[in-house]
């Protein structure tokens, strides 16, 4: 649950400031993404990405290459 605000690209190892765990940064990122994907609270564009959950009825918004939203 600890977040390191800045992790430069040349830092290939993540060291947890709370417990001292040492992980390859890519492995740590993969674990975080897996955990986020399993969570019903993950949202995209402000809408729930899990059908049937609150907020899932919102329409999606598409962003064009120039940054405009449709």
mmCIF file of the N, C-alpha and C atoms, coordinates in Angstrom:
data_MODEL
# 
_entry.id   MODEL 
# 
loop_
_atom_site.group_PDB 
_atom_site.id 
_atom_site.type_symbol 
_atom_site.label_atom_id 
_atom_site.label_alt_id 
_atom_site.label_comp_id 
_atom_site.label_asym_id 
_atom_site.label_entity_id 
_atom_site.label_seq_id 
_atom_site.pdbx_PDB_ins_code 
_atom_site.Cartn_x 
_atom_site.Cartn_y 
_atom_site.Cartn_z 
_atom_site.occupancy 
_atom_site.B_iso_or_equiv 
_atom_site.pdbx_formal_charge 
_atom_site.auth_seq_id 
_atom_site.auth_comp_id 
_atom_site.auth_asym_id 
_atom_site.auth_atom_id 
_atom_site.pdbx_PDB_model_num 
ATOM 1   N N  . UNK A 1 1  ? 0.787   -1.206 0.000   1.00 0.00 ? 1  UNK A N  1 
ATOM 2   C CA . UNK A 1 1  ? 0.000   0.000  0.000   1.00 0.00 ? 1  UNK A CA 1 
ATOM 3   C C  . UNK A 1 1  ? 0.825   1.264  0.000   1.00 0.00 ? 1  UNK A C  1 
ATOM 4   N N  . UNK A 1 2  ? 2.137   1.129  0.049   1.00 0.00 ? 2  UNK A N  1 
ATOM 5   C CA . UNK A 1 2  ? 3.008   2.302  0.065   1.00 0.00 ? 2  UNK A CA 1 
ATOM 6   C C  . UNK A 1 2  ? 3.226   2.779  -1.365  1.00 0.00 ? 2  UNK A C  1 
ATOM 7   N N  . UNK A 1 3  ? 3.130   4.082  -1.588  1.00 0.00 ? 3  UNK A N  1 
ATOM 8   C CA . UNK A 1 3  ? 3.343   4.653  -2.910  1.00 0.00 ? 3  UNK A CA 1 
ATOM 9   C C  . UNK A 1 3  ? 4.615   5.489  -2.883  1.00 0.00 ? 3  UNK A C  1 
ATOM 10  N N  . UNK A 1 4  ? 5.513   5.196  -3.817  1.00 0.00 ? 4  UNK A N  1 
ATOM 11  C CA . UNK A 1 4  ? 6.715   6.016  -3.977  1.00 0.00 ? 4  UNK A CA 1 
ATOM 12  C C  . UNK A 1 4  ? 6.389   7.031  -5.058  1.00 0.00 ? 4  UNK A C  1 
ATOM 13  N N  . UNK A 1 5  ? 6.378   8.315  -4.697  1.00 0.00 ? 5  UNK A N  1 
ATOM 14  C CA . UNK A 1 5  ? 5.948   9.358  -5.621  1.00 0.00 ? 5  UNK A CA 1 
ATOM 15  C C  . UNK A 1 5  ? 6.824   9.450  -6.863  1.00 0.00 ? 5  UNK A C  1 
ATOM 16  N N  . UNK A 1 6  ? 8.123   9.255  -6.699  1.00 0.00 ? 6  UNK A N  1 
ATOM 17  C CA . UNK A 1 6  ? 9.035   9.372  -7.829  1.00 0.00 ? 6  UNK A CA 1 
ATOM 18  C C  . UNK A 1 6  ? 9.897   8.120  -7.900  1.00 0.00 ? 6  UNK A C  1 
ATOM 19  N N  . UNK A 1 7  ? 9.867   7.460  -9.049  1.00 0.00 ? 7  UNK A N  1 
ATOM 20  C CA . UNK A 1 7  ? 10.718  6.303  -9.300  1.00 0.00 ? 7  UNK A CA 1 
ATOM 21  C C  . UNK A 1 7  ? 11.271  6.505  -10.708 1.00 0.00 ? 7  UNK A C  1 
ATOM 22  N N  . UNK A 1 8  ? 12.511  6.955  -10.786 1.00 0.00 ? 8  UNK A N  1 
ATOM 23  C CA . UNK A 1 8  ? 13.089  7.251  -12.096 1.00 0.00 ? 8  UNK A CA 1 
ATOM 24  C C  . UNK A 1 8  ? 13.305  5.969  -12.886 1.00 0.00 ? 8  UNK A C  1 
ATOM 25  N N  . UNK A 1 9  ? 13.373  6.098  -14.201 1.00 0.00 ? 9  UNK A N  1 
ATOM 26  C CA . UNK A 1 9  ? 13.494  4.934  -15.067 1.00 0.00 ? 9  UNK A CA 1 
ATOM 27  C C  . UNK A 1 9  ? 14.791  4.162  -14.838 1.00 0.00 ? 9  UNK A C  1 
ATOM 28  N N  . UNK A 1 10 ? 15.821  4.818  -14.331 1.00 0.00 ? 10 UNK A N  1 
ATOM 29  C CA . UNK A 1 10 ? 17.077  4.090  -14.105 1.00 0.00 ? 10 UNK A CA 1 
ATOM 30  C C  . UNK A 1 10 ? 17.066  3.300  -12.800 1.00 0.00 ? 10 UNK A C  1 
ATOM 31  N N  . UNK A 1 11 ? 16.047  3.486  -11.966 1.00 0.00 ? 11 UNK A N  1 
ATOM 32  C CA . UNK A 1 11 ? 15.887  2.678  -10.756 1.00 0.00 ? 11 UNK A CA 1 
ATOM 33  C C  . UNK A 1 11 ? 15.147  1.407  -11.142 1.00 0.00 ? 11 UNK A C  1 
ATOM 34  N N  . UNK A 1 12 ? 15.860  0.293  -11.246 1.00 0.00 ? 12 UNK A N  1 
ATOM 35  C CA . UNK A 1 12 ? 15.271  -0.954 -11.709 1.00 0.00 ? 12 UNK A CA 1 
ATOM 36  C C  . UNK A 1 12 ? 14.718  -1.800 -10.562 1.00 0.00 ? 12 UNK A C  1 
ATOM 37  N N  . UNK A 1 13 ? 14.973  -1.380 -9.333  1.00 0.00 ? 13 UNK A N  1 
ATOM 38  C CA . UNK A 1 13 ? 14.532  -2.125 -8.153  1.00 0.00 ? 13 UNK A CA 1 
ATOM 39  C C  . UNK A 1 13 ? 13.692  -1.202 -7.290  1.00 0.00 ? 13 UNK A C  1 
ATOM 40  N N  . UNK A 1 14 ? 12.562  -1.725 -6.803  1.00 0.00 ? 14 UNK A N  1 
ATOM 41  C CA . UNK A 1 14 ? 11.703  -0.983 -5.877  1.00 0.00 ? 14 UNK A CA 1 
ATOM 42  C C  . UNK A 1 14 ? 11.956  -1.514 -4.479  1.00 0.00 ? 14 UNK A C  1 
ATOM 43  N N  . UNK A 1 15 ? 12.253  -0.609 -3.558  1.00 0.00 ? 15 UNK A N  1 
ATOM 44  C CA . UNK A 1 15 ? 12.437  -0.970 -2.156  1.00 0.00 ? 15 UNK A CA 1 
ATOM 45  C C  . UNK A 1 15 ? 11.331  -0.285 -1.364  1.00 0.00 ? 15 UNK A C  1 
ATOM 46  N N  . UNK A 1 16 ? 10.499  -1.073 -0.684  1.00 0.00 ? 16 UNK A N  1 
ATOM 47  C CA . UNK A 1 16 ? 9.402   -0.531 0.098   1.00 0.00 ? 16 UNK A CA 1 
ATOM 48  C C  . UNK A 1 16 ? 9.954   0.175  1.335   1.00 0.00 ? 16 UNK A C  1 
ATOM 49  N N  . UNK A 1 17 ? 9.593   1.433  1.500   1.00 0.00 ? 17 UNK A N  1 
ATOM 50  C CA . UNK A 1 17 ? 10.056  2.210  2.647   1.00 0.00 ? 17 UNK A CA 1 
ATOM 51  C C  . UNK A 1 17 ? 9.400   1.746  3.945   1.00 0.00 ? 17 UNK A C  1 
ATOM 52  N N  . UNK A 1 18 ? 8.260   1.051  3.832   1.00 0.00 ? 18 UNK A N  1 
ATOM 53  C CA . UNK A 1 18 ? 7.521   0.602  5.015   1.00 0.00 ? 18 UNK A CA 1 
ATOM 54  C C  . UNK A 1 18 ? 8.063   -0.718 5.568   1.00 0.00 ? 18 UNK A C  1 
ATOM 55  N N  . UNK A 1 19 ? 8.193   -1.727 4.680   1.00 0.00 ? 19 UNK A N  1 
ATOM 56  C CA . UNK A 1 19 ? 8.564   -3.061 5.168   1.00 0.00 ? 19 UNK A CA 1 
ATOM 57  C C  . UNK A 1 19 ? 9.929   -3.540 4.695   1.00 0.00 ? 19 UNK A C  1 
ATOM 58  N N  . UNK A 1 20 ? 10.547  -2.819 3.749   1.00 0.00 ? 20 UNK A N  1 
ATOM 59  C CA . UNK A 1 20 ? 11.865  -3.195 3.271   1.00 0.00 ? 20 UNK A CA 1 
ATOM 60  C C  . UNK A 1 20 ? 11.871  -4.236 2.164   1.00 0.00 ? 20 UNK A C  1 
ATOM 61  N N  . UNK A 1 21 ? 10.694  -4.631 1.663   1.00 0.00 ? 21 UNK A N  1 
ATOM 62  C CA . UNK A 1 21 ? 10.636  -5.594 0.556   1.00 0.00 ? 21 UNK A CA 1 
ATOM 63  C C  . UNK A 1 21 ? 11.366  -5.041 -0.653  1.00 0.00 ? 21 UNK A C  1 
ATOM 64  N N  . UNK A 1 22 ? 12.041  -5.918 -1.373  1.00 0.00 ? 22 UNK A N  1 
ATOM 65  C CA . UNK A 1 22 ? 12.783  -5.528 -2.562  1.00 0.00 ? 22 UNK A CA 1 
ATOM 66  C C  . UNK A 1 22 ? 12.227  -6.304 -3.745  1.00 0.00 ? 22 UNK A C  1 
ATOM 67  N N  . UNK A 1 23 ? 11.765  -5.577 -4.772  1.00 0.00 ? 23 UNK A N  1 
ATOM 68  C CA . UNK A 1 23 ? 11.187  -6.188 -5.963  1.00 0.00 ? 23 UNK A CA 1 
ATOM 69  C C  . UNK A 1 23 ? 11.721  -5.511 -7.213  1.00 0.00 ? 23 UNK A C  1 
ATOM 70  N N  . UNK A 1 24 ? 11.832  -6.285 -8.292  1.00 0.00 ? 24 UNK A N  1 
ATOM 71  C CA . UNK A 1 24 ? 12.087  -5.697 -9.592  1.00 0.00 ? 24 UNK A CA 1 
ATOM 72  C C  . UNK A 1 24 ? 10.936  -4.735 -9.883  1.00 0.00 ? 24 UNK A C  1 
ATOM 73  N N  . UNK A 1 25 ? 11.240  -3.549 -10.385 1.00 0.00 ? 25 UNK A N  1 
ATOM 74  C CA . UNK A 1 25 ? 10.193  -2.535 -10.583 1.00 0.00 ? 25 UNK A CA 1 
ATOM 75  C C  . UNK A 1 25 ? 9.099   -3.017 -11.519 1.00 0.00 ? 25 UNK A C  1 
ATOM 76  N N  . UNK A 1 26 ? 9.450   -3.805 -12.559 1.00 0.00 ? 26 UNK A N  1 
ATOM 77  C CA . UNK A 1 26 ? 8.439   -4.287 -13.497 1.00 0.00 ? 26 UNK A CA 1 
ATOM 78  C C  . UNK A 1 26 ? 7.539   -5.336 -12.849 1.00 0.00 ? 26 UNK A C  1 
ATOM 79  N N  . UNK A 1 27 ? 8.121   -6.193 -12.019 1.00 0.00 ? 27 UNK A N  1 
ATOM 80  C CA . UNK A 1 27 ? 7.322   -7.178 -11.296 1.00 0.00 ? 27 UNK A CA 1 
ATOM 81  C C  . UNK A 1 27 ? 6.370   -6.461 -10.337 1.00 0.00 ? 27 UNK A C  1 
ATOM 82  N N  . UNK A 1 28 ? 6.861   -5.459 -9.645  1.00 0.00 ? 28 UNK A N  1 
ATOM 83  C CA . UNK A 1 28 ? 6.017   -4.687 -8.728  1.00 0.00 ? 28 UNK A CA 1 
ATOM 84  C C  . UNK A 1 28 ? 4.871   -4.025 -9.491  1.00 0.00 ? 28 UNK A C  1 
ATOM 85  N N  . UNK A 1 29 ? 5.156   -3.455 -10.654 1.00 0.00 ? 29 UNK A N  1 
ATOM 86  C CA . UNK A 1 29 ? 4.109   -2.819 -11.458 1.00 0.00 ? 29 UNK A CA 1 
ATOM 87  C C  . UNK A 1 29 ? 3.075   -3.848 -11.912 1.00 0.00 ? 29 UNK A C  1 
ATOM 88  N N  . UNK A 1 30 ? 3.538   -5.031 -12.318 1.00 0.00 ? 30 UNK A N  1 
ATOM 89  C CA . UNK A 1 30 ? 2.619   -6.080 -12.752 1.00 0.00 ? 30 UNK A CA 1 
ATOM 90  C C  . UNK A 1 30 ? 1.705   -6.526 -11.611 1.00 0.00 ? 30 UNK A C  1 
ATOM 91  N N  . UNK A 1 31 ? 2.254   -6.659 -10.422 1.00 0.00 ? 31 UNK A N  1 
ATOM 92  C CA . UNK A 1 31 ? 1.448   -7.033 -9.255  1.00 0.00 ? 31 UNK A CA 1 
ATOM 93  C C  . UNK A 1 31 ? 0.407   -5.957 -8.963  1.00 0.00 ? 31 UNK A C  1 
ATOM 94  N N  . UNK A 1 32 ? 0.828   -4.692 -9.035  1.00 0.00 ? 32 UNK A N  1 
ATOM 95  C CA . UNK A 1 32 ? -0.106  -3.587 -8.790  1.00 0.00 ? 32 UNK A CA 1 
ATOM 96  C C  . UNK A 1 32 ? -1.232  -3.575 -9.819  1.00 0.00 ? 32 UNK A C  1 
ATOM 97  N N  . UNK A 1 33 ? -0.908  -3.793 -11.096 1.00 0.00 ? 33 UNK A N  1 
ATOM 98  C CA . UNK A 1 33 ? -1.929  -3.806 -12.145 1.00 0.00 ? 33 UNK A CA 1 
ATOM 99  C C  . UNK A 1 33 ? -2.888  -4.979 -11.955 1.00 0.00 ? 33 UNK A C  1 
ATOM 100 N N  . UNK A 1 34 ? -2.354  -6.148 -11.597 1.00 0.00 ? 34 UNK A N  1 
ATOM 101 C CA . UNK A 1 34 ? -3.213  -7.312 -11.345 1.00 0.00 ? 34 UNK A CA 1 
ATOM 102 C C  . UNK A 1 34 ? -4.186  -7.007 -10.211 1.00 0.00 ? 34 UNK A C  1 
ATOM 103 N N  . UNK A 1 35 ? -3.680  -6.409 -9.144  1.00 0.00 ? 35 UNK A N  1 
ATOM 104 C CA . UNK A 1 35 ? -4.538  -6.092 -8.003  1.00 0.00 ? 35 UNK A CA 1 
ATOM 105 C C  . UNK A 1 35 ? -5.582  -5.042 -8.357  1.00 0.00 ? 35 UNK A C  1 
ATOM 106 N N  . UNK A 1 36 ? -5.210  -4.066 -9.164  1.00 0.00 ? 36 UNK A N  1 
ATOM 107 C CA . UNK A 1 36 ? -6.171  -3.044 -9.576  1.00 0.00 ? 36 UNK A CA 1 
ATOM 108 C C  . UNK A 1 36 ? -7.241  -3.644 -10.473 1.00 0.00 ? 36 UNK A C  1 
ATOM 109 N N  . UNK A 1 37 ? -6.856  -4.563 -11.362 1.00 0.00 ? 37 UNK A N  1 
ATOM 110 C CA . UNK A 1 37 ? -7.820  -5.173 -12.281 1.00 0.00 ? 37 UNK A CA 1 
ATOM 111 C C  . UNK A 1 37 ? -8.844  -6.012 -11.529 1.00 0.00 ? 37 UNK A C  1 
ATOM 112 N N  . UNK A 1 38 ? -8.463  -6.584 -10.408 1.00 0.00 ? 38 UNK A N  1 
ATOM 113 C CA . UNK A 1 38 ? -9.369  -7.414 -9.622  1.00 0.00 ? 38 UNK A CA 1 
ATOM 114 C C  . UNK A 1 38 ? -10.316 -6.584 -8.765  1.00 0.00 ? 38 UNK A C  1 
ATOM 115 N N  . UNK A 1 39 ? -10.052 -5.293 -8.656  1.00 0.00 ? 39 UNK A N  1 
ATOM 116 C CA . UNK A 1 39 ? -10.848 -4.418 -7.807  1.00 0.00 ? 39 UNK A CA 1 
ATOM 117 C C  . UNK A 1 39 ? -12.051 -3.866 -8.566  1.00 0.00 ? 39 UNK A C  1 
ATOM 118 N N  . UNK A 1 40 ? -13.250 -3.922 -7.977  1.00 0.00 ? 40 UNK A N  1 
ATOM 119 C CA . UNK A 1 40 ? -14.426 -3.356 -8.653  1.00 0.00 ? 40 UNK A CA 1 
ATOM 120 C C  . UNK A 1 40 ? -14.400 -1.837 -8.693  1.00 0.00 ? 40 UNK A C  1 
ATOM 121 N N  . UNK A 1 41 ? -13.461 -1.219 -7.996  1.00 0.00 ? 41 UNK A N  1 
ATOM 122 C CA . UNK A 1 41 ? -13.407 0.242  -7.941  1.00 0.00 ? 41 UNK A CA 1 
ATOM 123 C C  . UNK A 1 41 ? -12.605 0.836  -9.097  1.00 0.00 ? 41 UNK A C  1 
ATOM 124 N N  . UNK A 1 42 ? -11.990 0.029  -9.930  1.00 0.00 ? 42 UNK A N  1 
ATOM 125 C CA . UNK A 1 42 ? -11.203 0.549  -11.041 1.00 0.00 ? 42 UNK A CA 1 
ATOM 126 C C  . UNK A 1 42 ? -12.134 1.233  -12.022 1.00 0.00 ? 42 UNK A C  1 
ATOM 127 N N  . UNK A 1 43 ? -11.790 2.444  -12.416 1.00 0.00 ? 43 UNK A N  1 
ATOM 128 C CA . UNK A 1 43 ? -12.627 3.194  -13.336 1.00 0.00 ? 43 UNK A CA 1 
ATOM 129 C C  . UNK A 1 43 ? -11.826 3.651  -14.550 1.00 0.00 ? 43 UNK A C  1 
ATOM 130 N N  . UNK A 1 44 ? -12.523 3.922  -15.622 1.00 0.00 ? 44 UNK A N  1 
ATOM 131 C CA . UNK A 1 44 ? -11.925 4.472  -16.830 1.00 0.00 ? 44 UNK A CA 1 
ATOM 132 C C  . UNK A 1 44 ? -12.783 5.656  -17.254 1.00 0.00 ? 44 UNK A C  1 
ATOM 133 N N  . UNK A 1 45 ? -12.182 6.783  -17.462 1.00 0.00 ? 45 UNK A N  1 
ATOM 134 C CA . UNK A 1 45 ? -12.900 7.998  -17.876 1.00 0.00 ? 45 UNK A CA 1 
ATOM 135 C C  . UNK A 1 45 ? -14.018 8.352  -16.896 1.00 0.00 ? 45 UNK A C  1 
ATOM 136 N N  . UNK A 1 46 ? -13.826 8.005  -15.621 1.00 0.00 ? 46 UNK A N  1 
ATOM 137 C CA . UNK A 1 46 ? -14.808 8.344  -14.613 1.00 0.00 ? 46 UNK A CA 1 
ATOM 138 C C  . UNK A 1 46 ? -15.979 7.393  -14.523 1.00 0.00 ? 46 UNK A C  1 
ATOM 139 N N  . UNK A 1 47 ? -16.008 6.358  -15.335 1.00 0.00 ? 47 UNK A N  1 
ATOM 140 C CA . UNK A 1 47 ? -17.113 5.415  -15.322 1.00 0.00 ? 47 UNK A CA 1 
ATOM 141 C C  . UNK A 1 47 ? -16.638 4.073  -14.775 1.00 0.00 ? 47 UNK A C  1 
ATOM 142 N N  . UNK A 1 48 ? -17.544 3.340  -14.176 1.00 0.00 ? 48 UNK A N  1 
ATOM 143 C CA . UNK A 1 48 ? -17.227 2.024  -13.660 1.00 0.00 ? 48 UNK A CA 1 
ATOM 144 C C  . UNK A 1 48 ? -16.978 1.092  -14.833 1.00 0.00 ? 48 UNK A C  1 
ATOM 145 N N  . UNK A 1 49 ? -15.920 0.308  -14.775 1.00 0.00 ? 49 UNK A N  1 
ATOM 146 C CA . UNK A 1 49 ? -15.607 -0.593 -15.881 1.00 0.00 ? 49 UNK A CA 1 
ATOM 147 C C  . UNK A 1 49 ? -16.190 -1.985 -15.689 1.00 0.00 ? 49 UNK A C  1 
ATOM 148 N N  . UNK A 1 50 ? -16.868 -2.213 -14.576 1.00 0.00 ? 50 UNK A N  1 
ATOM 149 C CA . UNK A 1 50 ? -17.493 -3.501 -14.315 1.00 0.00 ? 50 UNK A CA 1 
ATOM 150 C C  . UNK A 1 50 ? -18.998 -3.381 -14.554 1.00 0.00 ? 50 UNK A C  1 
ATOM 151 N N  . UNK A 1 51 ? -19.547 -4.078 -15.555 1.00 0.00 ? 51 UNK A N  1 
ATOM 152 C CA . UNK A 1 51 ? -20.987 -3.979 -15.831 1.00 0.00 ? 51 UNK A CA 1 
ATOM 153 C C  . UNK A 1 51 ? -21.816 -4.327 -14.602 1.00 0.00 ? 51 UNK A C  1 
ATOM 154 N N  . UNK A 1 52 ? -22.901 -3.594 -14.416 1.00 0.00 ? 52 UNK A N  1 
ATOM 155 C CA . UNK A 1 52 ? -23.825 -3.867 -13.329 1.00 0.00 ? 52 UNK A CA 1 
ATOM 156 C C  . UNK A 1 52 ? -23.476 -3.168 -12.028 1.00 0.00 ? 52 UNK A C  1 
ATOM 157 N N  . UNK A 1 53 ? -22.319 -2.520 -11.944 1.00 0.00 ? 53 UNK A N  1 
ATOM 158 C CA . UNK A 1 53 ? -21.947 -1.804 -10.731 1.00 0.00 ? 53 UNK A CA 1 
ATOM 159 C C  . UNK A 1 53 ? -22.339 -0.343 -10.864 1.00 0.00 ? 53 UNK A C  1 
ATOM 160 N N  . UNK A 1 54 ? -22.488 0.350  -9.740  1.00 0.00 ? 54 UNK A N  1 
ATOM 161 C CA . UNK A 1 54 ? -22.863 1.760  -9.797  1.00 0.00 ? 54 UNK A CA 1 
ATOM 162 C C  . UNK A 1 54 ? -21.908 2.547  -10.679 1.00 0.00 ? 54 UNK A C  1 
ATOM 163 N N  . UNK A 1 55 ? -22.461 3.374  -11.539 1.00 0.00 ? 55 UNK A N  1 
ATOM 164 C CA . UNK A 1 55 ? -21.649 4.198  -12.426 1.00 0.00 ? 55 UNK A CA 1 
ATOM 165 C C  . UNK A 1 55 ? -21.398 3.564  -13.778 1.00 0.00 ? 55 UNK A C  1 
ATOM 166 N N  . UNK A 1 56 ? -21.785 2.297  -13.952 1.00 0.00 ? 56 UNK A N  1 
ATOM 167 C CA . UNK A 1 56 ? -21.507 1.631  -15.221 1.00 0.00 ? 56 UNK A CA 1 
ATOM 168 C C  . UNK A 1 56 ? -22.405 2.119  -16.347 1.00 0.00 ? 56 UNK A C  1 
ATOM 169 N N  . UNK A 1 57 ? -23.466 2.836  -16.023 1.00 0.00 ? 57 UNK A N  1 
ATOM 170 C CA . UNK A 1 57 ? -24.369 3.321  -17.051 1.00 0.00 ? 57 UNK A CA 1 
ATOM 171 C C  . UNK A 1 57 ? -23.914 4.612  -17.709 1.00 0.00 ? 57 UNK A C  1 
ATOM 172 N N  . UNK A 1 58 ? -22.875 5.215  -17.204 1.00 0.00 ? 58 UNK A N  1 
ATOM 173 C CA . UNK A 1 58 ? -22.387 6.462  -17.786 1.00 0.00 ? 58 UNK A CA 1 
ATOM 174 C C  . UNK A 1 58 ? -21.813 6.205  -19.169 1.00 0.00 ? 58 UNK A C  1 
ATOM 175 N N  . UNK A 1 59 ? -22.007 7.161  -20.048 1.00 0.00 ? 59 UNK A N  1 
ATOM 176 C CA . UNK A 1 59 ? -21.430 7.033  -21.385 1.00 0.00 ? 59 UNK A CA 1 
ATOM 177 C C  . UNK A 1 59 ? -19.935 7.288  -21.353 1.00 0.00 ? 59 UNK A C  1 
ATOM 178 N N  . UNK A 1 60 ? -19.238 6.651  -22.263 1.00 0.00 ? 60 UNK A N  1 
ATOM 179 C CA . UNK A 1 60 ? -17.797 6.871  -22.328 1.00 0.00 ? 60 UNK A CA 1 
ATOM 180 C C  . UNK A 1 60 ? -17.522 8.130  -23.154 1.00 0.00 ? 60 UNK A C  1 
ATOM 181 N N  . UNK A 1 61 ? -16.369 8.696  -22.961 1.00 0.00 ? 61 UNK A N  1 
ATOM 182 C CA . UNK A 1 61 ? -15.970 9.879  -23.693 1.00 0.00 ? 61 UNK A CA 1 
ATOM 183 C C  . UNK A 1 61 ? -14.703 9.533  -24.452 1.00 0.00 ? 61 UNK A C  1 
ATOM 184 N N  . UNK A 1 62 ? -14.683 9.861  -25.716 1.00 0.00 ? 62 UNK A N  1 
ATOM 185 C CA . UNK A 1 62 ? -13.516 9.567  -26.542 1.00 0.00 ? 62 UNK A CA 1 
ATOM 186 C C  . UNK A 1 62 ? -12.660 10.793 -26.696 1.00 0.00 ? 62 UNK A C  1 
ATOM 187 N N  . UNK A 1 63 ? -11.345 10.614 -26.571 1.00 0.00 ? 63 UNK A N  1 
ATOM 188 C CA . UNK A 1 63 ? -10.403 11.711 -26.726 1.00 0.00 ? 63 UNK A CA 1 
ATOM 189 C C  . UNK A 1 63 ? -9.728  11.564 -28.081 1.00 0.00 ? 63 UNK A C  1 
ATOM 190 N N  . UNK A 1 64 ? -9.828  12.616 -28.899 1.00 0.00 ? 64 UNK A N  1 
ATOM 191 C CA . UNK A 1 64 ? -9.203  12.624 -30.218 1.00 0.00 ? 64 UNK A CA 1 
ATOM 192 C C  . UNK A 1 64 ? -7.705  12.891 -30.071 1.00 0.00 ? 64 UNK A C  1 
ATOM 193 N N  . UNK A 1 65 ? -6.917  12.585 -31.109 1.00 0.00 ? 65 UNK A N  1 
ATOM 194 C CA . UNK A 1 65 ? -5.475  12.826 -31.060 1.00 0.00 ? 65 UNK A CA 1 
ATOM 195 C C  . UNK A 1 65 ? -5.095  14.270 -30.734 1.00 0.00 ? 65 UNK A C  1 
ATOM 196 N N  . UNK A 1 66 ? -5.964  15.230 -31.078 1.00 0.00 ? 66 UNK A N  1 
ATOM 197 C CA . UNK A 1 66 ? -5.663  16.627 -30.775 1.00 0.00 ? 66 UNK A CA 1 
ATOM 198 C C  . UNK A 1 66 ? -6.034  17.015 -29.341 1.00 0.00 ? 66 UNK A C  1 
ATOM 199 N N  . UNK A 1 67 ? -6.567  16.042 -28.547 1.00 0.00 ? 67 UNK A N  1 
ATOM 200 C CA . UNK A 1 67 ? -6.891  16.305 -27.151 1.00 0.00 ? 67 UNK A CA 1 
ATOM 201 C C  . UNK A 1 67 ? -8.330  16.673 -26.893 1.00 0.00 ? 67 UNK A C  1 
ATOM 202 N N  . UNK A 1 68 ? -9.132  16.905 -27.956 1.00 0.00 ? 68 UNK A N  1 
ATOM 203 C CA . UNK A 1 68 ? -10.531 17.248 -27.745 1.00 0.00 ? 68 UNK A CA 1 
ATOM 204 C C  . UNK A 1 68 ? -11.319 16.018 -27.330 1.00 0.00 ? 68 UNK A C  1 
ATOM 205 N N  . UNK A 1 69 ? -12.397 16.245 -26.583 1.00 0.00 ? 69 UNK A N  1 
ATOM 206 C CA . UNK A 1 69 ? -13.225 15.143 -26.089 1.00 0.00 ? 69 UNK A CA 1 
ATOM 207 C C  . UNK A 1 69 ? -14.553 15.171 -26.804 1.00 0.00 ? 69 UNK A C  1 
ATOM 208 N N  . UNK A 1 70 ? -15.008 13.990 -27.251 1.00 0.00 ? 70 UNK A N  1 
ATOM 209 C CA . UNK A 1 70 ? -16.308 13.915 -27.920 1.00 0.00 ? 70 UNK A CA 1 
ATOM 210 C C  . UNK A 1 70 ? -17.264 13.084 -27.106 1.00 0.00 ? 70 UNK A C  1 
# 
